[in-house]
Amino acid sequence: MIKVLLADDEAMIRAGVRAILATDPEIEVIAEAADGHAAVELTLAHRPDVALLDIRMPRLDGLAAAAEIRRAAPDVGVVMLTTFGEDEYIARALGEGAGGFLLKSGDPRELIAGVRAVADGAAYLSPRVAHRVITQLSGGRMRRAVDARAKTDGLTPREREVLALLGSGLSNAQIANRLHLVEGTVKAYVSAILARLGVGNRVQAAIVAYEAGLIG
């Protein structure tokens, strides 16, 4: 069962999101919050698998709450849910360690897919957000490609292999199955890769993999 904490200051939005998640028998909303401060407190109290956070909330916004959760409970996956698709929100959310970014105007199936992916240790961006990120990457691509290749050249062949699969959206369990490794070994590889690349989460590592040409 995937345990989810849902945080949004609008009760109707929470009810709608909860109803969508309830259509998946393997997902359970175990706690709800109406502001970012409560979201952090409830996350630490209940330790859900995924914290689903609205960006615009009182007392503490979703981005600040995401940063607090990632510092205090790094085992909890964070998914940002918002009506805003501006690049600044996307960049800040990914910078704060969010593993997923979904738009409220997206397909409800994206919500379930995103929660499942992040709970499984992978990353998930809604198609519209992914398009924005890729579009941004296309500007100044050559310079970033050189920088990214310099970073990945410092990895071992096996680490580059793991990074390529991570960048393709595979979870640790899926990477282990693909490479015939123990999942704990893959987790150790991922931690080492993040440290070597100087990035804070799997999404940022995936961007480096993309820029370095390790994935299409």
C-alpha positions in Angstrom: 0.0 0.0 0.0 1.3 3.4 -1.0 0.7 5.9 1.9 0.1 9.5 0.8 0.0 12.8 2.7 -2.2 15.3 0.8 -1.6 19.1 1.4 -3.7 21.8 -0.3 -5.4 24.8 1.2 -8.6 24.3 -0.8 -10.9 21.6 0.7 -12.6 21.0 -2.7 -9.2 20.3 -4.4 -8.3 17.9 -1.6 -11.6 16.1 -2.0 -11.1 15.8 -5.8 -7.5 14.6 -5.5 -8.5 12.2 -2.8 -11.3 10.8 -5.0 -8.9 10.3 -7.9 -6.3 8.5 -5.7 -9.1 6.3 -4.2 -9.6 4.8 -7.6 -6.3 3.0 -7.2 -6.7 0.3 -4.5 -3.0 0.4 -3.7 -3.0 4.1 -2.8 -4.2 5.4 0.6 -4.4 9.0 1.7 -3.4 8.7 5.4 -3.4 12.4 6.3 -4.4 15.8 5.0 -3.1 19.3 5.6 -4.4 22.8 4.7 -1.1 24.6 5.0 2.6 23.9 4.5 3.5 24.0 8.2 0.9 21.3 9.0 2.1 19.3 6.0 5.6 19.1 7.4 4.4 18.2 10.9 2.1 15.5 9.6 4.8 14.1 7.3 7.1 13.7 10.2 4.4 12.1 12.4 3.0 9.7 9.8 6.0 9.1 7.5 4.0 8.6 4.3 5.6 7.2 1.2 4.7 10.3 -0.8 3.9 13.9 0.3 1.7 15.5 -2.4 2.0 19.2 -1.9 0.3 22.2 -3.5 2.7 25.0 -4.2 0.6 27.9 -3.1 -0.3 27.4 0.6 -0.5 29.7 3.7 1.9 29.8 6.6 4.5 27.8 4.6 4.3 27.4 0.8 4.7 24.0 -0.8 8.2 24.7 -2.1 9.4 25.6 1.4 7.5 22.6 2.8 9.2 20.4 0.3 12.6 21.6 1.3 11.8 20.9 5.0 10.5 17.5 4.3 13.5 16.5 2.2 15.9 17.7 5.0 14.0 16.0 7.8 12.6 12.9 6.1 14.6 12.2 2.9 13.0 8.8 2.6 9.6 10.5 1.8 9.0 11.2 -1.9 7.7 14.7 -2.7 5.3 15.5 -5.6 4.3 19.0 -6.3 0.8 19.7 -7.5 -0.2 23.1 -8.9 -2.2 25.1 -11.4 1.0 27.1 -12.2 3.3 25.9 -15.0 5.7 28.8 -15.0 9.4 27.8 -15.4 10.3 29.5 -12.1 8.1 27.1 -10.1 9.4 24.1 -12.0 13.0 25.0 -11.4 12.5 25.8 -7.7 10.5 22.6 -7.1 13.2 20.5 -8.7 15.8 22.4 -6.9 14.1 21.6 -3.6 14.3 17.9 -4.3 10.8 17.2 -5.6 10.6 13.9 -7.4 7.5 14.8 -9.3 5.7 17.8 -10.7 2.1 17.6 -11.8 -0.4 20.2 -13.0 -3.9 20.2 -11.7 -5.2 20.7 -15.2 -3.5 17.5 -16.3 -5.0 14.1 -16.9 -6.1 12.4 -13.6 -4.2 9.4 -14.7 -1.0 11.5 -14.4 -1.7 11.9 -10.7 -1.8 8.2 -10.0 1.2 7.6 -12.3 3.2 10.3 -10.6 2.4 9.1 -7.1 3.3 5.5 -8.0 6.5 6.5 -9.8 7.8 8.6 -6.9 6.8 6.0 -4.3 8.8 3.5 -6.3 11.9 5.7 -6.2 11.6 7.0 -9.7 10.8 10.6 -10.9 7.8 11.8 -12.8 7.0 15.0 -14.7 3.7 15.6 -16.3 4.1 15.8 -20.1 3.5 19.5 -20.2 6.2 20.1 -17.6 8.6 17.7 -19.3 8.2 19.6 -22.5 9.1 22.9 -20.7 12.2 21.3 -19.2 13.3 19.9 -22.5 12.7 23.2 -24.3 14.8 25.0 -21.7 17.6 22.4 -22.2 17.6 23.1 -25.9 18.9 26.6 -25.4 22.7 26.6 -24.9 22.7 22.9 -25.2 26.2 22.6 -26.5 27.7 24.3 -23.5 25.7 22.2 -21.1 26.5 19.1 -23.0 30.2 19.7 -22.6 29.8 20.4 -18.9 27.5 17.3 -18.4 30.0 15.0 -20.3 32.8 16.3 -18.1 30.8 15.3 -15.0 29.8 11.8 -16.4 33.3 11.1 -17.6 34.2 10.9 -13.9 31.8 8.0 -13.4 32.7 4.3 -13.7 31.1 2.4 -16.7 28.7 0.8 -14.3 27.7 4.1 -12.8 27.1 5.6 -16.2 24.9 2.5 -17.0 22.9 3.1 -13.8 22.6 6.8 -14.6 21.3 6.1 -18.1 18.5 3.8 -16.7 17.8 6.3 -13.9 17.4 9.0 -16.4 15.0 6.9 -18.4 12.7 6.9 -15.4 13.4 3.5 -14.0 13.2 2.8 -10.2 15.9 1.2 -8.2 14.1 -2.1 -8.3 13.7 -1.9 -12.1 17.4 -1.0 -12.6 18.4 -3.9 -10.4 16.3 -6.3 -12.5 17.7 -4.9 -15.7 21.3 -5.1 -14.6 20.9 -8.3 -12.5 22.0 -6.6 -9.3 20.7 -6.5 -5.8 18.5 -3.5 -5.2 20.6 -2.4 -2.2 23.6 -2.2 -4.6 21.7 -0.1 -7.0 20.7 2.3 -4.2 24.4 2.6 -3.3 25.3 3.3 -6.9 22.6 6.0 -7.1 23.8 7.7 -3.9 27.4 7.7 -5.3 26.2 9.1 -8.6 24.3 12.0 -7.1 27.3 12.9 -5.0 29.7 12.7 -7.9 27.5 14.8 -10.1 26.9 17.3 -7.4 23.1 17.1 -7.7 20.4 16.7 -5.1 17.9 14.4 -6.6 17.1 11.9 -9.4 15.4 14.5 -11.6 18.6 16.7 -11.6 20.7 13.6 -12.3 18.3 12.6 -15.2 18.9 16.1 -16.7 22.6 15.6 -16.6 22.2 12.2 -18.2 20.1 13.8 -21.0 22.6 16.6 -21.6 25.5 14.2 -21.6 23.8 12.1 -24.3 23.4 9.0 -22.1 19.6 8.9 -22.9 17.6 10.0 -25.9 
